[in-house]
Amino acid sequence: MGERLKDKIAIVFGAGSSGPGWGNGKAAAVAYAREGASVVCIDLIQAAAEESAAIIGSEGGTALAISADVTDLNSINNAVEKAIAEFGRLDILHNNVGVTHMGGPVELSEEQFAAALDLNIGPIYRTSKAVIPHMLRRGGGAIVNLSSLAAIRWTGYPYFAYSATKAAVNQATVAIAMQYARQGIRANCIMPGLIDTPLIYKQISGQYASVEEMVTARDAAVPLGKMGTAWDIANAAVFLASDEAKFITGVCLPVDGGQSCAVSEFR
């Protein structure tokens, strides 16, 4: 166990995994714990939150599993109050929830576009509204939001709503960072590139003839030659949440194997 986050309390929204293996939120929750933080694992699915909390517990860490709906402010407020009742404070807010709907503005339904707004940018507002007052009372904290390389680059997938809402996450993060800098709150976001997580097999694989073709194509699009893993994202999150990054705020960090620097094949 490390000590980079010793005695910190982290609340992770989207701490479960969408399938077997390691999603970004699940890995972040465990990585925070491995560096000494107590972790509030929050997911819409209670069993998913409990799975992450159980892993932390099995490794000697401290975790609390809570079910909450990030599209419902009351649900978030209730989860935050439970976390405060258990641990007394919150030092780290991690936002990992998001959804992808394929299609441009012509193909997308209004319902799908509204869902993207509600699930991709809405939670940044709601969790910040619930958590920041507690951070202000303590004199500071660190916020880590998950965005996407799609916020700043065309990645080859037709997801207009996802790109637009993740771009909003970037600037919302900057706005929070600047508004609360003098109060000791830092806010940064991570822009994952092509990451091999359970979610891509549910939301991306349909764009290819087979899963094998998807993996091969995504690996080939990364300058380092292979997709990243959830641990690459988790390691970046730990750094941004730690005192090692105490002079870093308002940053949108690509974790993408160099993809944002390259001219990729146009799909």
Stockholm file with secondary structure:
# STOCKHOLM 1.0

chainA/1-267         MGERLKDKIAIVFGAGSSGPGWGNGKAAAVAYAREGASVVCIDLIQAAAEESAAIIGSEGGTALAISADVTDLNSINNAVEKAIAEFGRLDILHNNVGVTHMGGPVELSEEQFAAALDLNIGPIYRTSKAVIPHMLRRGGGAIVNLSSLAAIRWTGYPYFAYSATKAAVNQATVAIAMQYARQGIRANCIMPGLIDTPLIYKQISGQYASVEEMVTARDAAVPLGKMGTAWDIANAAVFLASDEAKFITGVCLPVDGGQSCAVSEFR
#=GR chainA/1-267 SS CCCTTTTCEEEEETCSCSSSSCCHHHHHHHHHHHTTCEEEEEESSHHHHHHHHHHHHHTTCCEEEEECCTTCHHHHHHHHHHHHHHHSCCCEEEECCCCCCCBCTTTSCHHHHHHHIIIIIHHHHHHHHHHHHHHHHHTCEEEEEECCGGGTSCCSSCBHHHHHHHHHHHHHHHHHHHHTGGGTEEEEEEEECSBCCTTHHHHTGGGSSSHHHHHHHHHHHSTTSSCBCHHHHHHHHHHHHSGGGTTCCSCEEEESTTGGGSCCCCC
#=GC SS_cons         CCCTTTTCEEEEETCSCSSSSCCHHHHHHHHHHHTTCEEEEEESSHHHHHHHHHHHHHTTCCEEEEECCTTCHHHHHHHHHHHHHHHSCCCEEEECCCCCCCBCTTTSCHHHHHHHIIIIIHHHHHHHHHHHHHHHHHTCEEEEEECCGGGTSCCSSCBHHHHHHHHHHHHHHHHHHHHTGGGTEEEEEEEECSBCCTTHHHHTGGGSSSHHHHHHHHHHHSTTSSCBCHHHHHHHHHHHHSGGGTTCCSCEEEESTTGGGSCCCCC
//
